[in-house]
Amino acid sequence: MSESKKEKYNAKVTKLDIDSNEAMDLLVKKVNDMNMKLKLIGALQQATVEYLGNKSKDFRANAVATVLAHKVFRDDFTEFLNERDDVPDAVKLTNMEINEEISKMIKETEDNLGGDDA
């Protein structure tokens, strides 16, 4: 993401009501708590997607397309697949083809958004 598109946060801490060790302990506790909750949400979501995906090919395809529409997730998923030895080459190849098609669609969209000057 370019610097100009990054969100800017102007808030800054000027004074802590607790010492820095206490603040770090509290921050670590909060991060661990959020991590646990995210894992629970992820497990519930995975169970839901697996259950519904086994019942409907359309749902499964839509779920995969929704995730792959986000570049960060697509890149993470691609990296995950490529690092695994137990993923068949056919799956890796299909993933590469999907990434190429998505890249083409993004480029076409960007070109079309450029107007007549592009």
Buried (B, 14 or more C-beta within 10 A) or exposed (E): EEEEEEEEEEEEEEEEEEEEEEEEEEEEEEEEEEEEEEEEEEEEEEEEBEEBBEEEEEBBEEBBEEEBEEEEEBEEBBEEBEEEEEEEEEEBEEBEEBBEEBEEEEEEEEEEEEEEEE
